[in-house]
């Protein structure tokens, strides 16, 4: 396994307002993605980081839950980028 230099970004639930502080609105999520891209980061699959260690400005996103909103809200936003 390669020594990973790139960060793995673990995001809280998207669009789960009942969760309070552990919630990211769709607008906040979009701003976070855009800010990372504007700063020169590139999103790659976590498997790429595991296999190669990634480049210095590579990021991988994972979600720590299997909520429906990951597929219905987060995935469509990510697909835009």
C-alpha positions in Angstrom: 0.0 0.0 0.0 1.3 3.4 -0.9 2.0 6.0 1.7 -0.8 8.5 1.3 0.1 12.2 1.2 -3.3 13.4 0.1 -6.2 14.0 2.4 -9.3 11.9 2.5 -12.3 14.2 3.2 -14.9 12.6 5.4 -18.1 14.7 5.2 -21.1 14.9 7.5 -24.5 14.1 6.3 -25.9 16.3 3.5 -29.5 17.5 3.9 -30.3 16.0 7.3 -31.4 19.2 9.3 -32.7 17.1 12.2 -29.1 16.2 12.9 -28.3 19.9 13.7 -24.6 20.7 13.7 -23.7 17.5 11.9 -25.6 18.6 8.8 -24.4 20.3 5.7 -27.0 22.0 3.5 -26.8 21.4 -0.2 -25.7 25.0 -0.7 -22.9 24.6 1.9 -21.8 21.4 0.2 -21.7 23.0 -3.2 -19.6 25.9 -1.8 -17.2 23.5 -0.1 -16.7 21.7 -3.4 -16.2 24.9 -5.4 -13.8 26.3 -2.8 -11.6 23.2 -3.0 -11.6 23.3 -6.8 -10.9 27.1 -6.8 -8.0 26.4 -4.5 -6.5 24.0 -7.0 -7.6 20.7 -5.5 -8.6 17.7 -7.6 -11.1 15.1 -6.5 -10.1 11.5 -7.0 -11.5 8.1 -5.9 -10.4 7.0 -2.5 -9.0 3.8 -4.2 -6.6 6.0 -6.1 -5.3 7.5 -2.9 -4.9 4.0 -1.4 -3.1 2.7 -4.5 -0.8 5.6 -5.3 -0.8 8.0 -2.3 -2.2 10.7 -4.5 -0.7 13.9 -5.7 -0.2 16.9 -3.3 -3.5 18.5 -4.3 -5.6 15.4 -4.6 -8.7 15.0 -2.4 -11.1 12.1 -2.0 -14.5 12.4 -0.5 -16.2 9.7 1.6 -19.4 9.8 3.6 -19.6 8.2 7.0 -23.2 7.0 6.6 -25.4 5.4 4.1 -28.2 7.9 4.2 -30.5 8.3 1.2 -29.5 12.0 0.9 -25.9 10.9 -0.1 -27.5 9.5 -3.3 -30.3 12.0 -3.8 -28.5 15.2 -2.9 -24.7 14.9 -2.6 -24.2 12.6 -5.7 -26.0 14.9 -8.1 -24.0 17.9 -6.9 -20.7 16.0 -7.2 -21.7 14.9 -10.7 -21.8 18.5 -11.8 -18.0 18.8 -11.2 
